[in-house]
Amino acid sequence: MTLFLQIMLIVTSVLLVLLVLLHRAKGGGLSSLFGGGMQSNLAGSSVAEKNLDRMTLFVMALWVISIVGVGLLIKIG
């Protein structure tokens, strides 16, 4: 169980960093590097941005759950 939670913590940490970097900021950010800036102006990225927000919140919830789980396992064991 500890190994699973530690692997989940590492995977969710990397995913969370990538998802946060993909968000469109005022200056363009990393999302405009991959063509997200032009696509958002042409196609209207409100749905894509909402989906990215939802994915970020979901991964963040998994990240918090894995941190709490690892902390409890360290405290108990």
DSSP file (Angstrom, degrees, kcal/mol; ACC not computed):
  #  RESIDUE AA STRUCTURE BP1 BP2  ACC     N-H-->O    O-->H-N    N-H-->O    O-->H-N    TCO  KAPPA ALPHA  PHI   PSI    X-CA   Y-CA   Z-CA
    1    1 A M     >        0   0    0      0, 0.0     4,-2.4     0, 0.0     5,-0.2   0.000 360.0 360.0 360.0 -40.3    0.0    0.0    0.0
    2    2 A T  H  >  +     0   0    0      1,-0.2     4,-2.3     2,-0.2     5,-0.2   0.916 360.0  49.8 -64.2 -42.2    2.8    2.4    0.8
    3    3 A L  H  > S+     0   0    0      2,-0.2     4,-2.5     1,-0.2     5,-0.2   0.912 110.1  50.9 -63.1 -42.7    4.5    1.7   -2.5
    4    4 A F  H  > S+     0   0    0      1,-0.2     4,-2.6     2,-0.2    -2,-0.2   0.926 111.8  46.9 -60.5 -45.4    1.3    2.3   -4.4
    5    5 A L  H  X S+     0   0    0     -4,-2.4     4,-2.1     1,-0.2    -1,-0.2   0.874 111.9  50.5 -66.5 -36.5    0.7    5.7   -2.6
    6    6 A Q  H  X S+     0   0    0     -4,-2.3     4,-2.0     2,-0.2    -1,-0.2   0.905 112.2  46.6 -68.3 -40.4    4.3    6.8   -3.2
    7    7 A I  H  X S+     0   0    0     -4,-2.5     4,-2.6     2,-0.2     5,-0.2   0.915 112.6  50.6 -65.5 -42.1    4.0    6.0   -6.9
    8    8 A M  H  X S+     0   0    0     -4,-2.6     4,-2.6    -5,-0.2     5,-0.2   0.873 108.8  52.7 -63.0 -36.5    0.7    7.7   -7.1
    9    9 A L  H  X S+     0   0    0     -4,-2.1     4,-1.8     2,-0.2    -1,-0.2   0.911 111.2  45.5 -65.0 -43.0    2.2   10.8   -5.4
   10   10 A I  H  X S+     0   0    0     -4,-2.0     4,-2.1     2,-0.2    -2,-0.2   0.931 115.3  46.5 -66.5 -45.9    5.1   11.0   -7.9
   11   11 A V  H  X S+     0   0    0     -4,-2.6     4,-2.5     1,-0.2    -2,-0.2   0.927 114.5  46.3 -64.5 -45.4    2.8   10.5  -10.9
   12   12 A T  H  X S+     0   0    0     -4,-2.6     4,-2.4    -5,-0.2    -1,-0.2   0.834 109.5  55.7 -68.8 -30.4    0.2   13.0   -9.7
   13   13 A S  H  X S+     0   0    0     -4,-1.8     4,-2.0    -5,-0.2    -1,-0.2   0.935 110.9  43.6 -64.6 -45.5    3.0   15.5   -8.8
   14   14 A V  H  X S+     0   0    0     -4,-2.1     4,-2.2     1,-0.2    -2,-0.2   0.923 115.4  48.8 -65.6 -44.0    4.4   15.4  -12.4
   15   15 A L  H  X S+     0   0    0     -4,-2.5     4,-2.7     1,-0.2    -2,-0.2   0.889 109.7  52.5 -63.1 -38.8    0.9   15.6  -13.9
   16   16 A L  H  X S+     0   0    0     -4,-2.4     4,-2.2     2,-0.2    -1,-0.2   0.899 109.1  49.2 -65.4 -40.6   -0.1   18.5  -11.7
   17   17 A V  H  X S+     0   0    0     -4,-2.0     4,-2.1     2,-0.2    -1,-0.2   0.931 113.6  46.7 -62.9 -45.1    3.0   20.5  -12.8
   18   18 A L  H  X S+     0   0    0     -4,-2.2     4,-1.4     1,-0.2    -2,-0.2   0.907 112.4  49.4 -64.9 -41.7    2.3   19.8  -16.4
   19   19 A L  H  X S+     0   0    0     -4,-2.7     4,-0.7     1,-0.2    -1,-0.2   0.892 110.7  49.7 -66.3 -39.0   -1.4   20.7  -16.1
   20   20 A V  H >< S+     0   0    0     -4,-2.2     3,-0.8     1,-0.2    -1,-0.2   0.893 109.9  51.7 -66.1 -38.3   -0.6   24.0  -14.4
   21   21 A L  H 3< S+     0   0    0     -4,-2.1     9,-0.8     1,-0.2    10,-0.6   0.774 103.6  59.2 -69.2 -24.5    1.9   24.9  -17.0
   22   22 A L  H 3< S+     0   0    0     -4,-1.4    -1,-0.2     8,-0.2    -2,-0.2   0.665  81.4 106.5 -78.8 -15.5   -0.6   24.2  -19.8
   23   23 A H  S << S-     0   0    0     -3,-0.8     2,-0.5    -4,-0.7     8,-0.5  -0.342  79.8-112.3 -64.0 144.6   -3.1   26.8  -18.4
   24   24 A R        -     0   0    0      7,-0.1     5,-0.2     6,-0.1     2,-0.2  -0.676  39.1-172.0 -81.8 123.7   -3.3   30.0  -20.4
   25   25 A A    >   -     0   0    0     -2,-0.5     3,-0.9     3,-0.3    -1,-0.0  -0.443  41.6 -92.6-103.8-178.9   -1.8   32.9  -18.6
   26   26 A K  T 3  S+     0   0    0      1,-0.2    -2,-0.0    -2,-0.2    -1,-0.0   0.843 126.7  46.0 -64.5 -32.6   -1.8   36.6  -19.4
   27   27 A G  T 3  S-     0   0    0      1,-0.0    -1,-0.2     0, 0.0     2,-0.2   0.439 120.4-104.2 -91.2   0.5    1.5   36.3  -21.1
   28   28 A G    <>  -     0   0    0     -3,-0.9     4,-0.9     8,-0.0     3,-0.4  -0.347  50.1-162.4 108.3 -52.5    0.7   33.2  -23.1
   29   29 A G  H  >  -     0   0    0     -2,-0.2     4,-0.5     1,-0.2     3,-0.4  -0.161  50.0 -41.9  69.7-163.6    2.6   30.7  -21.0
   30   30 A L  H  > S+     0   0    0     -9,-0.8     4,-0.9    -7,-0.3     3,-0.5   0.752 130.2  68.1 -73.6 -25.3    3.6   27.2  -22.1
   31   31 A S  H  4>S+     0   0    0    -10,-0.6     5,-2.6    -8,-0.5     3,-0.4   0.850  97.5  52.2 -66.2 -32.1    0.2   26.6  -23.8
   32   32 A S  H ><5S+     0   0    0     -4,-0.9     3,-1.2    -3,-0.4    -1,-0.2   0.741  98.3  66.7 -74.7 -20.6    0.9   29.2  -26.4
   33   33 A L  H 3<5S+     0   0    0     -4,-0.5    -1,-0.2    -3,-0.5    -2,-0.2   0.862 103.5  45.1 -64.6 -35.0    4.2   27.4  -27.2
   34   34 A F  T 3<5S-     0   0    0     -4,-0.9    -1,-0.3    -3,-0.4    -2,-0.2   0.216 132.7 -89.4 -93.8  14.1    2.3   24.4  -28.5
   35   35 A G  T <>5S+     0   0    0     -3,-1.2     4,-1.8     3,-0.0    -3,-0.2   0.549  91.6 126.3  93.3   7.8   -0.1   26.5  -30.5
   36   36 A G  H  >< +     0   0    0     -5,-2.6     4,-2.0     1,-0.2    -4,-0.3   0.803  67.9  59.7 -68.9 -28.1   -2.7   27.0  -27.8
   37   37 A G  H  > S+     0   0    0     -6,-0.3     4,-1.3     2,-0.2    -1,-0.2   0.927 109.7  39.7 -67.6 -45.1   -2.6   30.7  -28.2
   38   38 A M  H  > S+     0   0    0     -6,-0.2     4,-1.9     1,-0.2     5,-0.2   0.886 115.2  53.1 -70.9 -38.3   -3.7   30.8  -31.8
   39   39 A Q  H  X S+     0   0    0     -4,-1.8     4,-2.9     1,-0.2     5,-0.4   0.879 106.6  52.3 -65.4 -37.3   -6.2   28.0  -31.3
   40   40 A S  H  X>S+     0   0    0     -4,-2.0     4,-0.9     1,-0.2     5,-0.6   0.851 110.5  48.2 -70.2 -31.5   -7.9   29.8  -28.4
   41   41 A N  H  <5S+     0   0    0     -4,-1.3    -1,-0.2    -5,-0.1    -2,-0.2   0.847 120.7  36.2 -74.1 -33.1   -8.3   32.9  -30.6
   42   42 A L  H  <5S+     0   0    0     -4,-1.9    -2,-0.2    -5,-0.1    -3,-0.2   0.903 129.1  26.4 -86.9 -44.2   -9.7   31.0  -33.5
   43   43 A A  H  <5S-     0   0    0     -4,-2.9    -3,-0.2    -5,-0.2    -2,-0.1   0.540 103.3-112.9-102.9  -7.4  -11.8   28.3  -32.0
   44   44 A G  T ><5 -     0   0    0     -4,-0.9     3,-0.5    -5,-0.4     4,-0.3   0.889  23.2-152.3  72.4  97.3  -12.8   29.7  -28.6
   45   45 A S  T 3>< +     0   0    0     -5,-0.6     4,-3.1     1,-0.2     5,-0.3   0.104  61.5 113.0 -94.6  23.7  -11.1   27.7  -25.9
   46   46 A S  H 3> S+     0   0    0      1,-0.2     4,-2.0     2,-0.2    -1,-0.2   0.909  83.6  44.2 -63.4 -38.9  -13.6   28.2  -23.2
   47   47 A V  H <> S+     0   0    0     -3,-0.5     4,-2.4     2,-0.2    -1,-0.2   0.914 115.4  48.0 -69.8 -42.1  -14.6   24.5  -23.2
   48   48 A A  H  > S+     0   0    0     -4,-0.3     4,-2.2     1,-0.2    -2,-0.2   0.898 112.3  49.3 -65.1 -39.5  -11.0   23.4  -23.4
   49   49 A E  H  X S+     0   0    0     -4,-3.1     4,-2.2     2,-0.2    -1,-0.2   0.891 110.9  50.0 -68.0 -38.2  -10.0   25.7  -20.6
   50   50 A K  H  X S+     0   0    0     -4,-2.0     4,-2.4    -5,-0.3    -2,-0.2   0.908 111.3  48.7 -65.3 -41.4  -12.9   24.4  -18.4
   51   51 A N  H  X S+     0   0    0     -4,-2.4     4,-2.5     2,-0.2    -2,-0.2   0.891 110.6  50.9 -65.0 -38.5  -11.9   20.8  -19.1
   52   52 A L  H  X S+     0   0    0     -4,-2.2     4,-2.2     2,-0.2    -2,-0.2   0.884 109.7  50.8 -65.3 -38.3   -8.3   21.6  -18.3
   53   53 A D  H  X S+     0   0    0     -4,-2.2     4,-2.4     2,-0.2    -2,-0.2   0.918 111.0  48.5 -62.9 -43.5   -9.5   23.2  -15.0
   54   54 A R  H  X S+     0   0    0     -4,-2.4     4,-2.3     1,-0.2    -2,-0.2   0.911 111.9  48.3 -64.4 -42.7  -11.5   20.1  -14.2
   55   55 A M  H  X S+     0   0    0     -4,-2.5     4,-2.5     2,-0.2     5,-0.2   0.900 111.3  51.2 -64.4 -39.4   -8.6   17.8  -14.9
   56   56 A T  H  X S+     0   0    0     -4,-2.2     4,-2.3     1,-0.2    -2,-0.2   0.922 111.3  46.9 -64.1 -44.0   -6.3   20.0  -12.8
   57   57 A L  H  X S+     0   0    0     -4,-2.4     4,-2.1     2,-0.2    -1,-0.2   0.883 112.3  50.6 -65.6 -38.0   -8.7   19.9   -9.9
   58   58 A F  H  X S+     0   0    0     -4,-2.3     4,-2.1     2,-0.2    -2,-0.2   0.932 112.8  45.0 -65.2 -45.9   -9.1   16.1  -10.2
   59   59 A V  H  X S+     0   0    0     -4,-2.5     4,-2.2     1,-0.2    -2,-0.2   0.876 111.7  53.9 -65.8 -36.6   -5.4   15.5  -10.2
   60   60 A M  H  X S+     0   0    0     -4,-2.3     4,-2.4    -5,-0.2    -1,-0.2   0.896 107.3  50.8 -64.4 -39.2   -5.0   17.9   -7.3
   61   61 A A  H  X S+     0   0    0     -4,-2.1     4,-2.4     2,-0.2    -2,-0.2   0.917 111.1  47.9 -64.3 -42.8   -7.5   15.9   -5.3
   62   62 A L  H  X S+     0   0    0     -4,-2.1     4,-2.3     2,-0.2    -1,-0.2   0.883 110.9  52.6 -62.5 -37.6   -5.7   12.7   -6.0
   63   63 A W  H  X S+     0   0    0     -4,-2.2     4,-2.1     2,-0.2    -2,-0.2   0.917 110.4  46.5 -63.7 -44.8   -2.4   14.4   -5.0
   64   64 A V  H  X S+     0   0    0     -4,-2.4     4,-2.6     2,-0.2     5,-0.2   0.906 111.9  51.3 -65.6 -41.6   -3.9   15.5   -1.7
   65   65 A I  H  X S+     0   0    0     -4,-2.4     4,-2.5     1,-0.2    -2,-0.2   0.906 110.8  48.3 -62.0 -41.5   -5.4   12.1   -1.0
   66   66 A S  H  X S+     0   0    0     -4,-2.3     4,-2.5     2,-0.2    -1,-0.2   0.875 111.1  50.5 -68.9 -35.4   -2.0   10.4   -1.7
   67   67 A I  H  X S+     0   0    0     -4,-2.1     4,-2.5     2,-0.2    -2,-0.2   0.933 112.6  46.1 -65.7 -44.8   -0.2   12.9    0.6
   68   68 A V  H  X S+     0   0    0     -4,-2.6     4,-2.5     2,-0.2    -2,-0.2   0.912 113.4  50.2 -63.8 -41.4   -2.6   12.3    3.4
   69   69 A G  H  X S+     0   0    0     -4,-2.5     4,-2.3    -5,-0.2    -2,-0.2   0.921 111.8  46.1 -63.3 -45.0   -2.4    8.5    2.9
   70   70 A V  H  X S+     0   0    0     -4,-2.5     4,-2.2     1,-0.2    -1,-0.2   0.906 112.9  51.4 -65.0 -40.2    1.4    8.5    2.9
   71   71 A G  H  X S+     0   0    0     -4,-2.5     4,-2.2    -5,-0.2    -2,-0.2   0.905 110.9  47.2 -62.8 -41.8    1.4   10.8    6.0
   72   72 A L  H  X S+     0   0    0     -4,-2.5     4,-2.6     2,-0.2     5,-0.3   0.896 111.7  50.5 -66.7 -39.8   -1.0    8.5    7.8
   73   73 A L  H  X S+     0   0    0     -4,-2.3     4,-2.4     2,-0.2    -2,-0.2   0.869 111.6  48.0 -66.5 -35.1    1.0    5.4    6.9
   74   74 A I  H  < S+     0   0    0     -4,-2.2    -2,-0.2     2,-0.2    -1,-0.2   0.908 113.7  47.5 -69.9 -40.5    4.2    7.0    8.1
   75   75 A K  H  < S+     0   0    0     -4,-2.2    -2,-0.2    -5,-0.2    -1,-0.2   0.892 119.0  39.1 -67.7 -39.5    2.6    8.1   11.4
   76   76 A I  H  <        0   0    0     -4,-2.6    -2,-0.2     1,-0.2    -3,-0.2   0.923 360.0 360.0 -75.9 -45.1    1.0    4.6   12.0
   77   77 A G     <        0   0    0     -4,-2.4    -2,-0.2    -5,-0.3    -3,-0.2   0.459 360.0 360.0 -98.4 360.0    3.9    2.5   10.9
